[in-house]
Amino acid sequence: MAVDIDRFLAKRVQSKMAKGVHDINRMAKQLEKSGHKIVRLVQGEPDFDTPAHIKKAAEEALTKGMTHYSPVEGLEEVRRIVAEKIKRDIGVNYIPEKEVLVTEGGTLGLFIAIMALINPGDEIILPEITFGPYLNMLSLAEGKPVFIPVERKGENFVIHWEEITKLATSRTKAVLLNNPQNPLGIVMSRKELELVGEMVIKKDLMVISDEVYEKLTFDALKHISLASLSEELKERTIIVNSFSKTYAMTGWRVGFTAANPELTRAMSRIYQGSARCAAPFTQMAVKAAIQSSQDCVEEMRQQYDERRKALYNGLKEIEGMIVPYPQGAFYIFADVRAFGMTSWDLTLHLLQEGHVVVSPGSYYGPGGEGYIRFSYATPKEEILIGLEGIKKALKEIRKK
């Protein structure tokens, strides 16, 4: 007799996310197997190799036998160095032994932060255009997303942070920030952060601050952490970060959280129940990354900047597409409503007719429909080929 598996599944895993990156990548691989050249403007990860000195540090750690468990919270020397990095980069002091965790990537850091704060029915406020997996994690915690309106004004997106005070209820626990923001490419100004901070204090809320794109800002803009604005905001903020985007280390799965001691202890308990520790040799690679010259980071950022301009200028030439100007991360979130298709259908069309892989806006929250996310974490030469494929595919729509 066949087993009705659905009867046994917990409700927390039965909710379905909108189709997104993984779905379209599977289809792209099938086309590649058929012999088609595919251009990927979809990936949310650096295409660069991890710098050689970082890999060498991991190799040396392996040679020394660093292949066993580390403390759940991370190696003591690495937590200390992470605290020094935070002080250097955003000007905030954290006690490494009490306020810093080394995690298996930024995603796990986000998960343990949400799980440590959210009871079933609790709310988190976040923009209506947001990183899709946030909603998945919140669903697993049986929490409820409450969405801040996002408005496109010409080439700029405006997140209406002033709505926080209206949206917060007795069940609201936190605001979730992503700065710089995926997929919008926004870098929050100090004025915006001050506004958020003022409302967080007024409504007695916590903040989860995802800062994984901190080093990817352009046009002389600088990343500012909410935790740096005041001691009270530091106490209310959980910083989540990783080394994936900054040092092209996505596969290494190592990141960190920084928060007050009580929150850090709570997250540590969740961490123990969901993972064990970041691998010691990857932690030593992180140590080398932080303590060595940051020239490699700047070199990658400059190449992203060149690609950003190439993709932006190319998309701007396409009739009917409205292209907001990206300030940070490595994404452009373009308005494609003029083409009369859902974001998923247009994503399929670009793949099938232009052989270009992109992400449908519907994956990025309820405000994302009608948009497409383009990534410029790919070589400039590929971007130029991809632009020709996009133009070809969209020309087919106009003929119909």
N, C-alpha and C positions, 0 to 999 in steps of 0.2 A: 504494500500500500504506500502510495506517495505521501511524503510528509508535508503538511501545510506549514512551511517555514514562517510565513507571514504571521501566523498565529503566535509564534514564539518570540518574534522580534520586539524589542522595546520600542515604545513610541518615539523615543528620542532619535532613533536612526531611520524612522520611516518617512520623515519629511524630505522632500526632494528639492535640490537646488536647481536653478535655471541652467540650461545647457551653456557650457562655456569652453574654457581653454582645453581641458582634457578631451572633450568630445570632438572638437574641431581638429585637434592634433591627431587623433586616431584616424579620421578621414583623410587627413593630409598624408599620413604614412601609406595608406592604401593607394593614393594617387602616385606617390613616389615609386611604389613597387611596380606600377604600370609604366614607369619610365619617364614620368613628367618631372621637370625641374620645378621645385617648390621653393618659394621665398617665404621665410617666417618673420613676420612683423608682429609676433604674438607673445614671445617669451618674456616672462618677468624675471629674467636672470641675465647677468653679464655673459657675453660670449667670449670674454677674455679668459685666458688660462690663469690659474692662481699664480701669483708671483713666485719666482724660483726660491727666494730666500725663505718664504713661508713654507714651501714644500720641504725644503732642506731641514728646517727645524723639526718637522714631523718625522722625517726619516731618522734624524738623530735620536729623537725620543723613542722611536720604535727599536732602534739599535740598543738603547739603554734598557729596554725591557718594560717600557711604560705601556703595557697592554692589559692592565688589570683595572679594577674599579678605582675611581677617585671618590672622595667624599661627594655625596649627592649635590651639595651646594657648589662644588667645584674646587679645584686645587687652591690652597690658600694663597700661593704666590700669584696665581692668575687673577683671583678676585681682587687682590691688592692692585695689580696692574690695570685691571678694568676700572677700578675706582679712580686711579690716577688719570686714565684716559678721559673719564667723564669730567673730572675737574678741569683738565686741559681744554676740552672741547666745548663744554657748555657752562663751566664755572660753578658747578655744584659739588659740594662735598658729601660723600657717602662713606660710611664706615664699612670697609670690605667684609669684615667678619659677621656683621649683623644686617647689612642692607643690600648686599649684592649676591645674586645667584648666577652661576654659569649654566646655561640651558642647552638642550639639544636643538638649537636653532631658535629663530624668532617666533615661529609658529607655535612651538610648544610654550614659549614664554607668554604669548597671548592667551593660549588655552588655560594655563594655570592661573593667570591673572583673572580671567573671566570666571573660572571655577571657584576661585577663592572669594569672589565678591557676590556672585549671583545665586540666589535661591530660586526655585521654581516660581514663576510669576513676576520676578523682579525685572526692572527695565534698565536698558542702556540707551542713551541718546547718542545718535550718530547721523552723519549726513545721508540723505536719501540716495546719493551716488557714492558708493563706498566699495572697499575691497570685499569681494564676494564671500570668502571664507570666514569673515567676521560673523556673518549671519549664520553660517553653519555651526560655528563654535557656540554662539549664543543659543541656538536651537538645542544643541547637546546639553547645555546647562539648564534647559527649559526656561530660559529667560525670554524677554520680549523686546524687540527693537522698536524704538520710537524715533521717527525720522525728522531731521532738520531739513527744511526746503533748500534746494539748490537751484539757482537761476543762472542761465547763460545770458550775459550782457555783451553782445558783440564778440570780441575775442577773449573775453574774460568770464570765468565762473565766479559767482558770488554764493558763498555758503552763509545762510542767514543765521549766524550764531546768536543773534539777539532773541531768537525764538526759544532758546533754552529755558528761560524762566517761565514761559507759557506752557511748554511741553512737560516740564518736570511735575511728577505727582509724588504721592507718599510712597509709591513702589519704586521710584527711580533711584538707582544706586550710583550710576556713573555716566560720564561722557567719554566717548571713545574718539580720540584724535589720531589722525595719520598725517604726519607732517615731516617732509613733503608728502603730498597725497597721491595715492594710486586709486583710481585711474586719471584723476583730473589734472595732475601735474602742477598743482597749486603749492606755493610756499607761503605759509601763514606769516603775516606781518606781526610785529610786536603789538600793534594796536589791536589786532584781532585776538591775539593771545591774552592781552590784558582784559578784553571784553569777556572772553570765555572764563578767565580766572575770577573775575568779579562775580559772574553769575554762579559759578561753581561754589564759591564761598557763600553767596547769598542763599542758595538752595541746599547747602550742606551736602554736596556731592563729591564723589571720588572721580579721578581721571585715569584712564588707561591711555598712555601716549606712545604710539607706535612710531619710532624714529629711525626705521631701518634705512631710509634714503637720505639720512642727514648730510652725507657728503656730496650728494648729487643736486646741487643748486647752481643756477646760471645767472648771467647778467648782473654780477656783483651782489646778488641776494645771498643772505646768510641764514642758516638754520638757527632758530631760537627754540629752546625747550621751555615749555610751560613751567617746569620745575625750577627754572632759574629766576623766575620773576619775584618770588618771595619765599620765605621759610614755610609759611602756611601752605602755599601751593605745592611746595616740595613734599610736605607731609601728606598731601591729598593725591599725589601723582605716583602711578606705577610707570616707570619708563621701561619700554620693551625695545630691544635693539638686537641686531645680529651683525655678523661679519660678512654675510653672504653678498650683499650688494657692494659694500665698500671695497672688499679685497677679492671679489670674484671667487667666493668660497661657498657657493650654494650647496654643493654636495658634501661639505665637511660637517654640516649640521651642528653649528655652535653659535650661541648668542648669549644674551644676558638680560637680566631684569635688575632694576634698582628701585627700591621703595623703602618706606619706613620699617623698622624692625618687626612690628607686629604683622604687617602684610607679608613681609619676606618669610617669616616663620610659617604663616598660613600657606603661602605658595609652595614652600619647601615640602609641606605635608602632601599637597596635591601632586607635586613632582615625584615624590617617593612612590605614589600609587599609580603613576602613569608612565614612568621611565625610571632609569637608575642613575645615570650621570652622563655628561658629555665625555667622549673618549679622551683619556689623558694626553694622547699624542696630538689630538686636534687642539686641545687646550694649550699645548706648548707651541703649536703653530700660531695660535692667536697671540700668545705672548710675543713671538717674534714680529708678528704683524704690527702690534701696537708700539713696540719699542724701537723698531727700525725706521729708516727714512720713509716719509709719506709721499715721496716723489711718485711712486707707482700709482697711488690713489689719484693724484693730480693729473698724471698722464692719461689715465682712463677717463677722468672727468672731461678733459679737453677733447678727447675723441668723441665722447657722448655729445658734447656741445656741437661739434661739427656735424654729427649725424642728425642731431635735433634740427638744425637749420636746414639741412638737405631735405628731410622728411616734411618739415613744416612748409617750406617753400614749394615743394612738389605737390603736396595736398592742396595748397592754396590755389593752385592753377586749375583745379578740377571744378567745373561749373556745377553748382548745386550743393557742394560740400562746404559747410561752415567750420573753420578750423581754429579753435581757441589756442592762444599762444601758451606753450608750456614753460613753466618756470623752474621745475625740478622733477626728480625721479627720471624715468626714461619712457614716458608715455605721452601720446596725443589723443585726446578724447574728442572725436569729431562728430558734429551734428550731421546726420545723413537722412533726416526725415524727408527731404525733398525728393528722394528716390522712390518713395511710395512702397517700401518693403519693411517688414519687421527687421530688427537688428540681426536676429538669427538667420532669417532668409537671405539678407544681404551678405552676411558672413559666408554662408554656403555659396552664394553666387560668386563672390570674389575668389573663393577657393576653386570652384569648378571652372569658371571662365577666365580667371586671371592667374590662377595657380599661386595665390597669395593667401597666407594664413593670418587672420586677425582675430580679435575677440569681440563677441557681441556685447553691446552695452547692457542688455537685459541681465547679464551675469552680475552686474555691479549695483544691485539694489533696485528699488522701485522707480527711481528717477533716471535709470540708465537706458530705458527703451528709447530707440530713435538715435542712438549713438553707436559708434564703433571705436574700440581702443586699438591704436597702432603703437607698437613698441619700436624704439630705435636702438635697442640693445642687440644690434646686428651690424655687420660691416656696411660702410657707406655704399660700396659697390652693389651689395645686395638690396639696399634700400632703393637705389636708382632703378634696378631691374624690377623690383616690386612695384614701384610707382607706375612703370609702363604697363604692368599687368593689371593694376587697379584701373587705370585709365581705359584700357581695352575692355575690361569687364563692365564698367559703368557706361561706356559707349553703347554696349549691347542693350542695356536697359532703355536708353533714350530712343533706340530704333523701334522699340515695341509700342 
